[in-house]
Each structure stands twice: as structure tokens, then as C-alpha cells.
Amino acid sequence: MFRFFLVACILLVSACTEVQYAAHMSKEFGGTLGSALPPSGQQGNFKVGKPYKVDGRTYTPREQYDLVETGIASWYGPGFHGKRTASGEKFDKHELTAAHRTLQMPSLVRVTNLDNGRSVIVRINDRGPFKRSRVIDVSEKAAELLGFKNIGTAKVRLEVLQQESLRLAQLARQGVNPEHYQTALAEPVSYEKPASYETASLEPVARQSLTAPSEVGAPLQTSLPGHLRDGEFYPDPVVMERPVTATRIYVQAGSFGVYDNALRLRDRLMAISNATVQQTEVRGQTFYRVRVGPAASVEEADELLSRVVNSGHGDAMIVVE
């Protein structure tokens, strides 16, 4: 396997709200991608799953194709190689895969290390991480390419690859053999513009892109470098680099539509550490988010999160900006 670096400037159009995400409720493919491909041999598997609870917190898996979120990444420790993942396949520490608490399986996500600008594409095939302060668990190979294998954690941004994940989902639903994924992912496909959007609550809290999808009849040509191993499709170990900008780690305790409510929470959290109220606009609506920090390190952020949660704010999470 080889490794090369591309320099890319990625423009992100993000709208921030800590208790919301925007999900396309009626997005469909124009046509039936993969209908001509034989669903013989090993079949693809699509899974979302039911709500589940870990350490008193409920997570609701959903199909999300525009998800963008920040937080702290970790990687699978030793002892998981060859074991079954939540999607039913065997975990391979040498491939670019990851665990996410709520995303559909499979989905394709670009993970960017905000400390060094490196990014890779991983395929979500497992549930986790179940440490509250982590946003994603990546494979050992992904951690190595992202440059945090030895450190253990990294500040990251996650971006679902919308078009590619939609294609992959349809192929998996149809039971198409993964050996055909690479060909299908390189084909132009037309997507219907959704009839409506819905903003809904979700755990864990996420920052969400609100960019409109492609118009009907406007095919997008894309090619995702990938390969097969033991009958499964994996992204190739292609590392991209982008310029690094300074980031800070916060614990976000809540987001409110009423300023006075945010102010009251801020005042209570001042007993823990410095807390502030930040105003943001989301689709024309004003929200006030309450944050504690910034933390000087991941370890300090973990401690702050624990204290905020123990003070009665169970939906608090770590964010990076």
C-alpha cells in the first residue's frame, strides 16, 4: 500500500447549533444505482439500528448524510482485530474504518486532524465510542495516517461524504456484492432535491452543514479510491492535507433560544470554571450556547466534561472550534 499527500483547502459552510442537526427527510436517488449489478456472492449490508443506552445516555441511530461535527477522536486499542463489528463484519485494524454512535452503516466520513491538517476517508462499520468525551473511534491504520497513533487522541472534524454515502447506502440496501462498489461509486448519478428539511434533536449534539443538495438532473461525477479485502470494500489510504488554524476545546452544556435561560445556566456553571454565552444564527433563528472553557488539553477537557455532567447536564459534550 502506498501513501501520498495532497494539499487541499476545504471550504466548510456550517451552521452551528448544539441540540440540532438538519436531515434530508425525502432525499432519493434518481434511478436505481446498482440495479444492473448482480447481488450475488457476498452481499452488502445496510444497518441503522434501534435507540440504545450507555451510561444513562440514549443514542438514536439515524440516516444522516450532511453531518459535520467536531470533538476528540480516539482509536481502537489492541485486542479488537478480527472481532465482529456492529455491522456484522470483521474488524480489520489495517483498514480505514471507524465507529460512530449514530451514523448509518455503511457511510463514508472524512476525518480531519485539526492539529496537523491531515485527513483520511473512513468507512463507518461499528458503534462507539462509548466514552462520553470521544466523538469517533478510528482503526489503528487511520490513527497512524492521521498522526495520532502514539498520542492516542486528536482534535478532529468529521464530515459525512454525502453523495458517496448515499450511493453506498443504496448499494448495501440492494445487497449488491461489495466487489462492485468501486465501479458504482465512480458513476455519475442524479439526485432529487428533497421536498423538505427537518430540524430535530439528536444525541450526540452536532454541528451541521445546511448546504442544499444537487438539483434534479445535475449528476455529480465522483471517484472514491478504494479496494477489496476479504470481500469488503475499504477506502484507500489517501492522506490529504489542509492548512492548520488554531483551535480551542470547550465543553458545551446547552443551547437555548432564550437568552435569559442561557444566562442562568452560565451563572451556575461559573462554580465549575469559566463559562460564557455565545450567540449564533441558524437558518434565521438565534440560539445562545453555553460553553465552559477553553480547556488547555484533552485531559483537562475530559475533567471539565465530567464535572459538567455530574452537575446535572447529561447532554454536555466536547466541541472544538
C-alpha positions in Angstrom: 0.0 0.0 0.0 1.2 3.5 -0.6 0.7 6.9 0.8 0.7 10.3 -0.7 -0.2 13.7 0.3 -2.4 16.3 -1.5 -2.7 19.9 -0.4 -6.3 20.9 -0.3 -8.2 23.9 1.0 -11.6 22.7 2.2 -14.3 25.3 2.5 -16.8 24.4 5.1 -20.2 26.0 5.2 -21.5 25.2 8.7 -24.4 26.4 10.7 -23.9 25.9 14.5 -26.5 24.6 16.9 -25.7 22.2 19.7 -29.0 20.5 20.0 -29.9 20.2 16.3 -29.0 18.7 13.1 -30.5 19.1 9.6 -31.6 15.9 8.0 -33.0 15.5 4.5 -36.3 13.7 5.1 -37.2 12.9 1.5 -33.9 12.5 -0.4 -34.0 9.8 -3.0 -31.8 8.7 -5.9 -32.8 9.5 -9.4 -33.0 6.0 -10.8 -31.7 2.8 -9.3 -28.0 2.8 -8.9 -26.6 -0.6 -9.0 -29.7 -2.3 -10.3 -27.7 -3.8 -13.2 -25.1 -5.2 -10.8 -25.6 -8.7 -9.7 -26.4 -9.2 -5.9 -24.6 -12.5 -6.0 -21.8 -13.8 -3.8 -21.1 -11.8 -0.7 -23.8 -9.2 -0.2 -23.7 -5.7 1.1 -25.3 -5.0 4.4 -27.1 -1.8 5.4 -27.9 -1.1 9.1 -29.1 1.8 11.2 -30.3 0.2 14.3 -32.6 1.0 17.2 -32.0 3.5 20.0 -29.7 2.3 22.8 -28.5 3.5 26.2 -24.9 3.6 27.5 -24.1 5.0 30.9 -27.5 6.6 31.2 -27.4 8.3 27.9 -29.7 7.4 25.0 -28.3 7.4 21.4 -30.7 7.3 18.5 -29.1 6.0 15.2 -30.4 7.8 12.1 -29.6 8.3 8.5 -27.6 11.5 8.3 -25.9 12.5 5.1 -24.9 16.1 5.9 -23.5 15.6 9.4 -20.5 17.7 10.3 -19.2 17.6 13.9 -16.1 18.3 15.9 -14.7 16.6 19.0 -12.0 14.3 20.2 -11.1 11.1 18.3 -9.5 8.0 19.8 -8.5 4.7 18.2 -9.3 1.0 18.7 -6.8 -0.5 21.2 -5.3 -3.9 20.9 -7.5 -7.0 21.0 -10.2 -5.9 18.6 -8.6 -7.2 15.4 -10.8 -9.9 13.8 -13.7 -9.4 16.1 -17.2 -8.7 14.8 -18.4 -5.1 14.5 -21.9 -3.8 14.9 -22.4 -4.1 11.2 -21.6 -7.8 11.3 -18.3 -7.7 9.5 -14.9 -8.5 11.0 -12.8 -5.6 12.3 -9.5 -5.1 10.4 -7.1 -2.8 12.1 -5.1 -2.4 8.9 -8.1 -0.8 7.0 -9.7 2.7 7.2 -12.8 2.1 9.3 -14.3 3.7 12.3 -17.0 3.5 15.0 -19.7 6.2 15.3 -22.6 6.3 17.8 -25.4 7.2 15.4 -24.4 7.2 11.7 -25.9 4.6 9.3 -23.6 1.7 8.4 -22.0 1.9 5.9 -21.3 5.6 5.5 -18.1 7.4 4.4 -16.7 10.1 6.6 -13.7 12.4 6.1 -11.8 12.7 9.4 -9.5 15.7 9.7 -6.9 16.0 12.4 -7.3 19.7 13.4 -3.8 19.7 15.0 -1.8 18.8 11.8 -4.3 19.3 8.9 -4.2 15.6 7.8 -7.4 13.9 6.7 -8.5 10.5 5.5 -11.7 8.9 4.5 -13.0 6.1 6.7 -16.0 3.8 6.4 -18.3 3.6 9.4 -18.9 -0.1 10.3 -19.3 -0.1 14.0 -20.9 1.6 17.0 -19.0 3.6 19.6 -17.0 5.2 21.1 -18.7 4.7 24.5 -16.5 7.1 26.4 -18.7 10.2 26.6 -15.9 12.6 25.8 -15.0 11.0 22.4 -16.7 11.6 19.1 -15.3 8.7 17.0 -13.1 5.7 17.3 -10.9 5.0 14.2 -8.8 2.0 13.3 -5.2 1.8 14.1 -4.3 2.4 10.4 -6.4 5.6 10.3 -4.8 6.8 13.6 -1.4 6.2 12.1 -2.2 8.1 8.9 -3.8 11.0 10.8 -0.7 11.2 13.0 -2.1 10.5 16.5 -1.5 6.8 16.9 1.3 7.4 19.5 -0.6 10.3 21.2 -3.8 8.3 21.5 -6.3 11.2 20.8 -6.7 14.2 18.5 -9.0 17.1 17.9 -10.9 16.3 14.8 -13.7 17.4 12.4 -16.0 14.8 10.9 -17.7 15.3 7.6 -20.0 12.8 6.0 -19.4 12.4 2.3 -23.0 13.0 1.2 -23.1 11.8 -2.3 -20.8 8.8 -1.8 -22.6 7.7 1.4 -26.0 7.9 -0.3 -24.6 5.7 -3.1 -23.1 3.2 -0.7 -26.3 3.0 1.3 -28.4 2.2 -1.8 -25.9 -0.5 -2.9 -25.9 -2.0 0.5 -29.7 -2.0 0.8 -29.9 -3.8 -2.6 -27.5 -6.5 -1.3 -25.0 -5.7 -4.1 -21.7 -7.5 -3.8 -19.1 -5.1 -2.4 -16.8 -6.0 -5.3 -19.0 -3.7 -7.4 -18.8 -0.7 -5.1 -15.8 0.9 -6.7 -17.3 0.9 -10.1 -20.7 2.2 -8.9 -19.1 5.0 -6.8 -17.3 6.3 -10.0 -20.5 6.5 -12.0 -22.4 9.8 -12.4 -25.8 9.8 -10.6 -28.7 12.3 -10.5 -30.1 13.1 -7.1 -33.5 14.5 -6.4 -33.7 17.7 -4.4 -35.5 16.9 -1.1 -39.0 18.3 -0.8 -38.4 19.4 2.7 -35.9 19.6 5.5 -36.4 18.8 9.2 -34.5 20.0 12.1 -34.6 17.7 15.1 -32.9 16.9 18.3 -30.2 14.3 18.3 -27.7 12.8 20.7 -24.8 13.3 20.5 -25.0 17.0 19.7 -23.7 18.0 16.3 -22.7 20.9 14.1 -24.5 20.6 10.8 -24.0 21.8 7.2 -27.1 23.2 5.7 -25.9 23.3 2.1 -28.6 22.3 -0.3 -28.1 19.1 -2.3 -27.8 18.8 -6.0 -30.7 19.7 -8.3 -32.6 17.1 -10.2 -30.7 16.0 -13.3 -27.4 17.5 -12.2 -25.2 14.4 -12.0 -22.1 14.6 -9.8 -19.0 12.7 -11.1 -17.0 11.3 -8.3 -14.4 8.7 -7.8 -13.5 7.3 -4.4 -10.2 5.4 -4.4 -10.9 2.1 -2.8 -10.1 -1.6 -2.7 -11.4 -5.0 -1.7 -10.1 -7.1 1.2 -11.6 -10.3 2.4 -14.8 -9.4 0.4 -15.2 -6.0 2.0 -14.8 -2.5 0.4 -12.4 -0.1 2.0 -11.2 3.4 1.2 -7.6 3.6 0.0 -5.0 5.1 2.4 -5.0 8.5 0.7 -4.0 11.3 3.0 -4.9 14.9 2.2 -3.5 18.0 4.0 -5.0 21.4 4.6 -3.7 24.5 6.3 -3.9 24.3 10.1 -5.7 27.0 12.0 -5.7 27.5 15.8 -8.5 25.7 17.6 -9.8 25.5 21.2 -11.6 22.8 23.2 -14.8 23.6 25.0 -17.4 21.8 27.0 -20.8 22.7 25.7 -23.5 22.4 28.3 -26.5 23.6 26.4 -28.0 25.7 23.7 -31.1 27.9 24.1 -33.5 30.0 22.1 -34.0 32.3 25.1 -31.0 34.4 26.3 -32.1 34.5 29.9 -32.1 30.7 30.1 -28.6 30.6 28.8 -27.5 33.2 31.2 -28.9 31.3 34.2 -27.0 28.2 33.1 -23.8 30.2 32.6 -24.1 31.6 36.1 -24.5 28.1 37.6 -21.5 26.7 35.7 -19.2 29.5 36.9 -18.8 27.5 40.0 -17.0 24.9 37.9 -14.9 27.0 35.6 -15.1 30.0 33.3 -18.4 29.8 31.4 -19.6 32.0 28.5 -22.7 32.5 26.4 -22.1 32.6 22.6 -24.8 33.8 20.1 -25.2 32.0 16.8 -27.7 32.2 13.9 -29.2 29.0 12.5 -31.5 29.4 9.5 -32.6 32.8 10.6 -33.1 31.7 14.2 -31.0 32.9 17.1 -29.5 30.5 19.6 -27.4 31.0 22.7 -24.9 28.3 23.5 -23.3 27.9 26.9 -19.7 26.8 27.0 -17.2 26.1 29.7 -13.5 26.6 28.9 -11.4 26.7 26.8 -9.5 23.7 28.1 -5.8 23.7 27.8 -5.6 20.0 26.9 -7.8 16.9 26.1 -7.2 15.7 29.7 -8.5 19.0 31.1 -11.5 18.9 28.7 -12.3 15.4 29.9 -12.2 16.6 33.5 -14.4 19.6 32.7 -16.9 17.4 30.9 -17.1 15.1 33.8 -17.8 17.9 36.2 -20.4 19.5 34.0 -22.2 16.1 33.5 -22.1 15.4 37.3 -23.7 18.8 37.9 -26.8 17.6 36.1 -26.1 18.3 32.4 -26.0 14.9 30.9 -26.1 16.0 27.3 -22.9 18.1 27.6 -20.2 17.3 25.1 -16.8 18.4 24.0 -16.6 20.6 20.9 -13.6 22.0 19.1 -13.5 25.4 17.4 
